[in-house]
Structure formats: structure tokens, C-alpha cells
Amino acid sequence: MSDPLAVIWERADAGEPCFSGDEVAAWSDGLVERFADAGLVYQVENATSVVCNACAEGHVEDVTFIESPRRSPVRAYIHCPEHGRVRVPLDRLRQWEVDFGGIASATARALELAGDIEEVVPGRVWFLGKATVAALSRELFLARGLTWQDAAEVLGKSTRLNAAKSALVLVAGEVPPEDIWNGDAPPMVALKTVATWNEMGLSVDRGHLEALLTTGRKKTPPVPLVSFPTPAGTTWPEVRFVVTDAALRVEARGKRKDYTFQEAGFEERRKKDAPDRLWALLKMFGTHGGILPFKAVDEKTRTNLKQYVSDLRQRLAALLPGIEGECISYAKDESAYRTAFGISSERTLQFPTPSGASWTDVSIAPHDDTGVRIAVTANETFSASSYAEDEEDGGDVHRWEAAEREGTVERTYDLRTLGLADDRNRPNRVGQALLAVLAGKGTVQRKADDKGMLELCGVLSKLMGIDGSPFDFAELEEKWVALFDAEKDL
């Protein structure tokens, strides 16, 4: 059988989509069991009549069951006018029915759709989830029986389907004419044209699906090619990105997927195999722990930063469909863009430490159960306006003068963003060392060669960009003493 799924699609529009034992016997060994394991079919009650295979007439006879002698295995027979009593193997009586709810689930898994499956019209229409397909955020549906006489009525009852702004309907059987729709018909694709069967189960050729939806339009690579299977109800604060030079890890509510920058839709269209400017911007957010000060980007990028951030919002919304709200906002009081999601980078995180700051200007305090709040107080120079008397004409002259004021830069990080905890937010030895310092209000009793403390010195120095160790070590007491303020609650 060249396409094992062909038997499913051929039976999809049948009123009773069942397979007899005789039909299943003609399939490859074990196929019906694999279909059942994948949720595409399920076994129903045994047949009570079968076609006689003892003669050429093909007549259908009721099955008679005999248990003789008592407690012996049950045997099945039919009566043939030509051959009399004919034994029927019990396997011939077994029956399987197509499980369209299972097909809906298998299709949603294969496409890694966001959200939960919902049966819109019982036995006829299912909402599968959301995904970005052919550069559009779409709601995907599965339908069957669209060539039946009641198809228009069924579609009229499909409230969610009719309310979808950009629907894509996958049809289990034959694709119907567009005039069954009351209004503009959404794109309809027969599952048999994009679904295949392999050792993993039902698979959907997403590239072919994209191609079918872009036929007749300008050929531009869809962005992104994939979308994350976002759990229903996920919010942006529940999402975390870990970005490297060439890959992106996405996590949300216990699900995790790794993508190359190409798969995530960040490939430069004019220069293949190279990331685009939005990838560079995403990496900058990772380097700054999700808070990107306006002044932290170069002058060329700064000119178009507002547009770049807007484009990045759309790109991430396409990668994680189904999440409401804005994923990146502008904090006017900080003159910085702030992500609603968590993000970190394989590169060292950079705190926006003011120039000239020392460890005595730094304060670190615990925040919640798995984070810290860091603040740096330093003098900043700004332009002040003043008026002075002109000695020649006696009038007032307006002047701009340099002045200083005390300012505070503050950031809150979870330990994982700082690289001090694993993906379950369990502190590693460096994270444990930092928490011990904070619990001791700036001091901790550990040996001079303690690996956790030695590594913590390097992490804090790179994070803050301040020369010199953030600790003194008292040899007699074998005590580490922080040069930063770890006593007060920020």
C-alpha cells in the first residue's frame, strides 16, 4: 500500500465509516493496530453478519455462535445454500471505525498547534488550534462530510468557524464547492494532499501546506516556517526565551522547543543562512535581561528602533500564536523597552552600570523566592539652565551649565537569567553562594578556595562591569565580606 492513509480518506465521507475484518485483512500486517495506537481508528462491536466466502454468490448471512461442548471456545458459522454450514473465523467479525476526534488530535500534534482542541459541531467540525501558516496567523479547523446535503446547515452552526478572522479548514474527505459557504469561503485543503504516514504516526507536510496557500500570490518565504505549540491560556510572563548566536529555545507551561533562527523566521531574505536585524535585536534583549535601554543600541539602530521593536512584536506573536496582549512595551520613565516574557542569552548578561561606579555604589537584595534586585547609585551629569547678570548691559543672560545629581539604576533578575539556576529554577552552586551571602547580610563563612564563591566573584564582575573583586576575604575568620550593600531590603 503506497499511502496507508488512503483507506482512511476514502472512507471519511461515508455515513458509517467502518472497516470490516475482511478489509483490514488486506492491509499490511499490524497496520490497523498502529492506526488504533495513533488514535485514527477504534474497534467497535463485532459484526453479526458477513459475506459468504465459500461460494461465488457473495450473499450475506447472519452469524450463529456455538459453544459445544460446554466451556469450549466459541465458534461462529453461517449457512450457505450451496455448502451448508460454513465456519467463520472470529477475526472476520471484528470491525473498526474512523475516529475523527483522534484524527483532529493527531493533526493538531503534527502541526504543533497552539491551544486546545474543541468539537465545534459534534462529529462534523473541530477547532484544532492556532498557527502561523503562509505568513498569516490562522485558526485551523477539521471538517468532514462537506459534500453531504446538510453541509451548508452544519457550517451555519459552526459559530467559532464563522467568527474566525483567518480560518483554514482541513477536510478529512473531499473538498466541497465554495458555494456551500454563506459568504466568502475560507481556504480549504484536503488532508490527503498534505498528510502522510510514517513510523511516528500521522505527519503533515507543512511546507506543502504553505505552498498550497501561497499559490497565485507573490512567492515570498512565509515567516515563520514553524510556530510554537502554545498551551491554551498561556500569558507572555509565562514564556521564556533562551537565545544563542544561531538558535532559540522557547519554553511555556512545561513545553519546550528548540528552533534554528531560520525555523523561527529570523533568516535574512536577501542573504540566505544569515540571521536578520530582528534576530540581532532579540539577542540584545537577551544580553540585557529583557530590558533594553534606548541608549544601549547604536545610533543607526536607534533611529529605527521603534519600528524594529514593532516588527519583533509581530514576529514573536507569529511564533507563539494565541497569546493575548503586548509582548514588548516601552517604559517611558526608564527610556527603555521591556519584555513581558523572560529572556536570557548564552552571552554574559550586562547590567547598565553607570561609568565610574564602584562596588560600594552597588546594592543587591533577594527578590521573591528565585530572584535578586540589583541597584547602583551614582552621580550623573546633566545640563542645567541658569541666568546670570551681564556686566556690560546689566541684563540677564541665559546659560547652560553642567550639573550633577544622584541617580539610581535598578534591575530585577531571576537566578536563571543570571545563569545561577537550572531550568527548574533550582540554584546551582554559584546561585547558592549568592543566596548565602544575601542571607548573611553580606558575609558568609566559607574557605578561600570555595568554588562557588570564586565563581560568584567572576559572575558579578562580568555582570556589573566593575573592576576588582566584589568581596574581601578575612583569612583569620575564613569569612567572605561583600563590598556591595547586601543588608537593606531594596
C-alpha positions as CSV (number, residue, x, y, z in Angstrom):
1,M,0.0,0.0,0.0
2,S,1.8,3.2,-1.2
3,D,-0.2,5.5,1.1
4,P,-1.6,3.7,4.2
5,L,-3.8,6.7,5.0
6,A,-5.6,6.4,1.7
7,V,-8.1,3.9,3.2
8,I,-8.9,6.5,5.9
9,W,-9.6,9.3,3.5
10,E,-11.6,7.1,1.1
11,R,-13.9,6.2,4.0
12,A,-14.1,9.7,5.6
13,D,-17.2,10.8,3.8
14,A,-19.1,7.6,4.4
15,G,-22.2,7.7,6.6
16,E,-20.8,4.8,8.6
17,P,-17.0,5.0,8.2
18,C,-16.3,1.4,9.3
19,F,-13.8,-1.2,8.2
20,S,-14.7,-4.9,8.2
21,G,-12.4,-7.7,9.3
22,D,-12.1,-8.7,5.6
23,E,-10.9,-5.2,4.6
24,V,-8.4,-5.0,7.4
25,A,-7.0,-8.4,6.5
26,A,-5.9,-7.0,3.1
27,W,-3.9,-4.2,4.8
28,S,-0.2,-4.7,5.7
29,D,0.5,-6.6,8.9
30,G,-0.2,-4.7,12.1
31,L,-1.4,-1.5,10.3
32,V,-4.8,-1.4,12.0
33,E,-3.2,-1.7,15.4
34,R,-0.8,1.1,14.5
35,F,-3.8,3.2,13.4
36,A,-5.6,2.4,16.6
37,D,-2.5,3.4,18.7
38,A,-2.3,6.7,16.8
39,G,-6.0,7.3,17.6
40,L,-7.1,7.2,13.9
41,V,-9.5,4.2,14.4
42,Y,-11.1,2.4,17.2
43,Q,-12.7,-1.1,17.5
44,V,-16.5,-1.3,17.7
45,E,-18.9,-4.1,18.3
46,N,-18.4,-7.3,16.2
47,A,-20.4,-7.7,13.1
48,T,-23.5,-10.0,13.3
49,S,-23.4,-10.9,9.6
50,V,-20.8,-11.5,7.0
51,V,-20.4,-12.2,3.3
52,C,-20.2,-15.9,2.5
53,N,-16.7,-16.7,1.1
54,A,-17.5,-20.4,0.5
55,C,-19.2,-19.7,-2.8
56,A,-19.2,-17.2,-5.6
57,E,-22.7,-15.7,-4.9
58,G,-21.4,-13.2,-2.3
59,H,-24.6,-13.5,-0.3
60,V,-24.7,-12.0,3.3
61,E,-25.7,-14.3,6.1
62,D,-26.3,-13.8,9.8
63,V,-23.7,-15.4,12.1
64,T,-24.6,-18.2,14.5
65,F,-22.4,-18.8,17.5
66,I,-21.9,-22.3,19.0
67,E,-20.3,-23.3,22.3
68,S,-20.1,-27.1,22.2
69,P,-19.1,-28.9,24.3
70,R,-19.6,-26.5,27.2
71,R,-16.7,-24.2,28.2
72,S,-15.0,-24.8,24.8
73,P,-14.1,-21.8,22.7
74,V,-17.0,-20.1,20.9
75,R,-17.2,-20.9,17.2
76,A,-19.0,-18.9,14.5
77,Y,-20.9,-20.2,11.5
78,I,-23.1,-19.1,8.6
79,H,-25.4,-21.1,6.4
80,C,-24.6,-21.3,2.7
81,P,-27.3,-22.7,0.4
82,E,-24.6,-24.4,-1.6
83,H,-22.2,-25.6,1.0
84,G,-24.3,-25.8,4.1
85,R,-22.8,-24.8,7.4
86,V,-19.6,-22.7,6.9
87,R,-17.1,-21.9,9.7
88,V,-16.4,-18.2,10.1
89,P,-13.0,-17.1,11.6
90,L,-13.7,-14.7,14.5
91,D,-11.3,-12.2,13.0
92,R,-13.7,-11.7,10.2
93,L,-16.3,-10.3,12.6
94,R,-14.1,-7.6,14.0
95,Q,-14.9,-4.0,13.0
96,W,-13.1,-0.7,13.3
97,E,-14.5,2.8,12.8
98,V,-12.7,6.0,11.8
99,D,-12.1,8.2,14.9
100,F,-12.3,11.8,13.7
101,G,-11.7,13.2,17.1
102,G,-8.5,11.2,17.1
103,I,-7.6,12.5,13.6
104,A,-8.2,16.0,14.9
105,S,-5.8,15.4,17.8
106,A,-3.2,13.7,15.6
107,T,-3.3,16.6,13.1
108,A,-3.0,19.2,15.8
109,R,0.0,17.4,17.2
110,A,1.6,17.0,13.8
111,L,1.3,20.8,13.1
112,E,2.2,21.7,16.7
113,L,-0.8,24.0,17.0
114,A,-1.3,26.4,19.9
115,G,-4.4,25.9,22.1
116,D,-6.8,23.1,22.9
117,I,-9.0,21.1,20.5
118,E,-12.7,21.8,20.6
119,E,-15.5,19.9,18.9
120,V,-17.5,22.7,17.3
121,V,-20.3,20.6,15.7
122,P,-20.5,17.1,17.1
123,G,-18.9,14.6,14.6
124,R,-18.5,17.2,11.9
125,V,-16.3,20.2,12.7
126,W,-13.4,20.5,15.1
127,F,-11.3,23.5,16.1
128,L,-7.7,22.3,16.1
129,G,-5.7,25.3,17.3
130,K,-3.8,28.3,16.1
131,A,-0.6,28.6,14.0
132,T,1.1,30.9,11.6
133,V,0.8,29.5,8.1
134,A,1.8,31.2,4.9
135,A,2.7,34.4,6.9
136,L,-0.8,34.7,8.5
137,S,-1.9,33.8,12.0
138,R,-4.7,31.4,11.4
139,E,-7.3,29.3,13.3
140,L,-7.3,25.8,11.9
141,F,-10.3,23.5,11.7
142,L,-11.0,20.0,10.7
143,A,-14.3,19.1,8.9
144,R,-15.9,16.0,7.4
145,G,-19.0,15.4,5.3
146,L,-18.8,18.8,3.5
147,T,-20.1,17.1,0.3
148,W,-23.2,15.9,2.1
149,Q,-26.6,17.6,1.6
150,D,-26.6,19.1,5.1
151,A,-23.1,20.6,4.8
152,A,-24.4,24.2,4.4
153,E,-26.5,23.8,7.5
154,V,-23.7,22.3,9.5
155,L,-21.4,25.1,8.6
156,G,-24.1,27.6,9.6
157,K,-24.0,26.1,13.1
158,S,-20.2,26.4,13.3
159,T,-20.2,29.6,15.3
160,R,-16.4,29.5,16.1
161,L,-15.5,28.8,12.5
162,N,-17.7,31.6,11.2
163,A,-16.3,34.0,13.7
164,A,-12.6,33.2,12.9
165,K,-10.9,36.1,11.2
166,S,-8.5,34.0,9.3
167,A,-9.6,30.3,9.2
168,L,-8.0,27.4,7.4
169,V,-10.2,24.3,7.0
170,L,-8.6,20.9,6.6
171,V,-11.1,18.5,5.1
172,A,-11.0,14.8,6.0
173,G,-12.8,13.7,2.9
174,E,-13.4,15.6,-0.4
175,V,-13.2,19.3,-0.7
176,P,-16.7,20.8,-1.4
177,P,-17.5,23.6,-3.8
178,E,-17.2,27.1,-2.3
179,D,-20.9,27.9,-2.8
180,I,-21.8,25.9,0.3
181,W,-20.5,28.8,2.4
182,N,-22.7,31.7,3.3
183,G,-20.2,34.4,2.3
184,D,-16.5,34.2,1.4
185,A,-15.1,30.7,1.7
186,P,-12.0,30.2,3.8
187,P,-9.1,28.3,2.3
188,M,-9.9,24.5,2.3
189,V,-7.3,21.8,1.9
190,A,-7.9,18.1,1.7
191,L,-5.9,16.3,4.4
192,K,-5.0,13.6,1.9
193,T,-2.9,16.1,0.0
194,V,-0.7,17.1,3.0
195,A,-0.9,14.2,5.4
196,T,1.5,11.2,5.3
197,W,2.0,8.1,7.5
198,N,5.4,7.2,8.9
199,E,6.8,5.3,11.9
200,M,5.9,8.2,14.2
201,G,2.3,8.2,13.0
202,L,0.4,10.8,11.1
203,S,2.6,13.6,9.8
204,V,1.6,16.8,7.9
205,D,3.9,18.3,5.3
206,R,3.8,21.9,6.4
207,G,5.9,23.1,3.5
208,H,3.4,21.7,1.1
209,L,0.5,23.3,3.1
210,E,2.3,26.6,2.9
211,A,2.8,26.2,-0.9
212,L,-0.9,25.4,-1.4
213,L,-1.9,28.6,0.4
214,T,0.5,30.9,-1.5
215,T,-0.4,29.6,-5.0
216,G,-1.2,32.6,-7.2
217,R,0.4,35.1,-5.0
218,K,3.8,36.7,-5.0
219,K,6.3,34.0,-3.9
220,T,7.8,35.2,-0.6
221,P,9.1,32.9,2.1
222,P,6.5,32.6,4.8
223,V,7.6,33.9,8.2
224,P,7.9,32.0,10.4
225,L,8.0,28.5,8.9
226,V,7.1,27.0,12.3
227,S,5.1,28.1,15.3
228,F,5.3,27.0,18.9
229,P,2.5,24.7,20.3
230,T,1.4,27.3,22.8
231,P,-0.7,25.8,25.6
232,A,-4.2,27.4,25.8
233,G,-4.4,30.3,28.2
234,T,-0.6,31.0,28.2
235,T,0.4,34.6,29.0
236,W,3.6,36.3,28.0
237,P,5.0,36.3,31.5
238,E,4.9,32.5,31.4
239,V,7.1,32.4,28.3
240,R,10.9,32.2,28.4
241,F,13.4,32.5,25.5
242,V,17.0,31.5,25.6
243,V,18.8,32.9,22.6
244,T,22.2,31.9,21.2
245,D,24.1,33.0,18.1
246,A,22.1,30.7,15.9
247,A,19.3,29.1,17.9
248,L,16.3,29.9,20.1
249,R,14.8,27.9,22.9
250,V,11.1,28.6,23.7
251,E,9.5,27.5,26.9
252,A,6.0,27.9,28.2
253,R,4.0,26.0,30.8
254,G,6.2,23.0,30.8
255,K,6.6,22.7,27.0
256,R,10.0,23.3,25.3
257,K,11.1,23.5,21.7
258,D,14.4,24.4,20.1
259,Y,14.5,26.2,16.8
260,T,17.2,27.4,14.5
261,F,16.9,31.1,13.6
262,Q,15.7,30.0,10.1
263,E,12.9,27.8,11.6
264,A,11.8,30.7,13.9
265,G,11.5,33.0,10.9
266,F,14.6,35.2,11.5
267,E,16.5,34.5,8.3
268,E,17.7,37.4,6.2
269,R,15.7,37.1,2.9
270,R,18.3,38.7,0.7
271,K,21.2,36.8,2.3
272,K,20.4,33.1,3.0
273,D,21.8,31.3,6.0
274,A,22.3,34.5,7.9
275,P,20.1,36.0,10.7
276,D,18.3,39.3,10.1
277,R,18.3,42.5,12.1
278,L,15.4,41.4,14.3
279,W,17.5,38.4,15.5
280,A,20.2,40.8,16.5
281,L,17.6,42.9,18.4
282,L,16.3,39.7,20.1
283,K,19.8,38.8,21.2
284,M,20.3,42.3,22.6
285,F,17.2,41.9,24.7
286,G,18.7,38.6,25.9
287,T,22.0,40.3,26.7
288,H,20.2,42.9,28.8
289,G,17.9,40.5,30.5
290,G,14.7,41.8,28.9
291,I,15.2,45.5,29.5
292,L,16.8,47.3,26.6
293,P,17.7,51.0,27.3
294,F,17.3,53.3,24.3
295,K,20.8,54.5,24.7
296,A,22.2,50.9,24.7
297,V,21.8,50.5,20.9
298,D,24.0,52.0,18.3
299,E,23.0,55.3,16.7
300,K,21.9,53.7,13.4
301,T,19.6,51.2,15.1
302,R,18.3,53.8,17.5
303,T,16.9,55.8,14.6
304,N,14.6,52.9,13.6
305,L,14.3,51.2,17.0
306,K,10.6,51.9,17.4
307,Q,9.9,50.2,14.0
308,Y,12.2,47.3,14.7
309,V,10.6,46.6,18.1
310,S,7.1,46.7,16.4
311,D,8.3,44.2,13.8
312,L,9.8,42.0,16.5
313,R,6.5,42.0,18.4
314,Q,4.7,40.7,15.2
315,R,7.4,38.1,14.6
316,L,7.1,36.7,18.2
317,A,3.3,36.8,18.1
318,A,3.5,34.7,14.9
319,L,6.0,32.3,16.5
320,L,3.8,31.9,19.6
321,P,0.2,32.2,18.3
322,G,-2.7,32.5,20.7
323,I,-1.2,34.7,23.4
324,E,-3.1,37.9,24.0
325,G,-1.5,41.2,24.9
326,E,1.7,43.0,24.1
327,C,5.0,41.1,24.5
328,I,7.2,44.2,24.5
329,S,6.3,47.5,26.0
330,Y,8.1,50.9,26.3
331,A,8.8,52.1,29.8
332,K,8.9,55.9,29.4
333,D,10.3,56.5,32.9
334,E,13.2,54.3,32.1
335,S,13.6,55.2,28.4
336,A,13.8,51.5,27.7
337,Y,11.9,48.7,26.1
338,R,10.9,45.9,28.5
339,T,9.8,42.4,27.6
340,A,6.8,40.8,29.2
341,F,8.5,37.4,28.8
342,G,11.7,36.2,30.3
343,I,14.7,36.1,28.1
344,S,18.4,35.3,28.6
345,S,21.4,34.8,26.4
346,E,24.3,32.5,26.3
347,R,26.4,35.6,26.4
348,T,27.1,37.4,29.7
349,L,24.3,39.5,30.9
350,Q,25.2,43.2,31.1
351,F,23.9,45.4,33.9
352,P,23.7,49.1,32.8
353,T,26.3,50.2,35.4
354,P,27.0,54.0,35.2
355,S,30.6,54.8,34.4
356,G,32.7,55.4,37.4
357,A,30.6,53.3,39.8
358,S,32.4,51.1,42.3
359,W,31.2,48.2,44.4
360,T,30.3,50.5,47.3
361,D,27.6,52.0,45.0
362,V,26.0,48.6,44.4
363,S,23.1,47.1,46.4
364,I,21.9,43.5,46.0
365,A,18.9,42.1,47.8
366,P,16.7,39.0,47.4
367,H,13.5,39.3,45.4
368,D,10.7,36.8,45.7
369,D,11.9,33.2,46.0
370,T,14.1,32.9,42.9
371,G,15.5,36.3,42.1
372,V,17.5,39.3,43.1
373,R,17.2,43.0,42.8
374,I,20.3,45.0,41.9
375,A,20.6,48.8,42.2
376,V,23.5,51.1,41.6
377,T,23.5,54.6,42.9
378,A,25.9,57.0,41.1
379,N,26.2,60.7,40.2
380,E,25.1,61.6,36.7
381,T,25.9,64.7,34.8
382,F,23.1,66.7,33.1
383,S,22.6,70.1,31.5
384,A,21.1,72.7,33.9
385,S,19.7,76.1,32.8
386,S,20.6,79.3,34.6
387,Y,20.6,83.0,34.2
388,A,23.4,85.4,35.1
389,E,23.7,89.2,35.0
390,D,25.5,90.6,32.0
391,E,28.1,93.1,33.4
392,E,28.1,95.2,30.2
393,D,24.4,95.9,29.8
394,G,23.0,94.8,33.2
395,G,20.6,92.4,31.6
396,D,20.2,88.6,32.3
397,V,22.0,86.1,30.1
398,H,20.7,82.6,29.7
399,R,23.3,79.9,30.2
400,W,23.5,76.0,30.1
401,E,25.8,74.6,32.7
402,A,26.9,71.1,33.6
403,A,25.4,69.8,36.9
404,E,25.4,66.6,38.8
405,R,22.7,64.7,40.6
406,E,22.4,61.4,42.3
407,G,20.6,58.7,40.2
408,T,19.7,55.0,40.7
409,V,19.7,52.3,38.1
410,E,17.8,49.3,39.2
411,R,17.0,45.9,37.7
412,T,15.3,42.7,38.9
413,Y,16.5,39.3,37.6
414,D,15.6,35.7,38.3
415,L,18.6,33.5,39.1
416,R,18.1,31.5,35.9
417,T,18.5,34.7,33.8
418,L,21.8,35.3,35.6
419,G,22.9,31.7,34.8
420,L,22.7,30.8,38.5
421,A,19.8,28.3,38.3
422,D,18.7,25.4,36.1
423,D,15.5,25.3,34.0
424,R,13.5,24.3,37.1
425,N,14.8,27.4,39.0
426,R,17.0,25.3,41.3
427,P,20.1,27.4,42.2
428,N,23.4,26.0,41.1
429,R,26.5,26.3,43.4
430,V,27.1,29.9,42.3
431,G,23.4,30.8,42.9
432,Q,23.6,29.0,46.3
433,A,26.7,31.1,47.2
434,L,24.9,34.4,46.3
435,L,21.9,33.4,48.3
436,A,24.1,32.5,51.3
437,V,25.8,36.0,51.0
438,L,22.4,37.7,51.0
439,A,21.1,35.6,53.8
440,G,24.2,36.6,55.8
441,K,23.7,40.3,55.1
442,G,26.9,40.5,53.1
443,T,29.1,37.9,54.9
444,V,29.4,34.2,54.6
445,Q,31.7,31.6,56.3
446,R,33.4,29.7,53.6
447,K,37.0,28.7,52.8
448,A,39.2,30.8,50.5
449,D,39.2,28.2,47.8
450,D,35.4,27.7,47.8
451,K,34.5,27.1,44.1
452,G,31.0,28.7,44.5
453,M,32.4,31.9,45.9
454,L,35.3,32.1,43.4
455,E,32.9,31.6,40.5
456,L,30.5,34.2,42.0
457,C,33.2,36.8,42.0
458,G,33.7,36.3,38.3
459,V,29.9,36.3,37.5
460,L,29.3,39.6,39.5
461,S,32.4,41.3,38.0
462,K,31.2,40.5,34.4
463,L,27.6,41.3,35.1
464,M,28.4,44.7,36.6
465,G,31.5,45.6,34.6
466,I,33.3,46.8,37.7
467,D,37.0,46.1,38.1
468,G,38.2,44.3,41.2
469,S,36.6,41.6,43.3
470,P,33.2,42.3,44.9
471,F,34.5,40.6,48.1
472,D,37.2,40.8,50.7
473,F,38.4,37.6,52.3
474,A,39.2,37.6,56.0
475,E,41.8,34.9,56.4
476,L,41.7,34.5,60.1
477,E,38.0,34.1,60.3
478,E,37.7,32.4,56.9
479,K,34.9,34.8,56.0
480,W,33.9,36.4,52.7
481,V,32.7,40.0,53.1
482,A,30.8,41.8,50.4
483,L,32.0,45.2,49.3
484,F,28.5,45.9,48.0
485,D,25.5,46.6,50.2
486,A,23.6,43.4,51.0
487,E,21.9,44.4,54.2
488,K,18.9,46.5,53.3
489,D,15.8,45.4,51.5
490,L,15.6,47.3,48.3
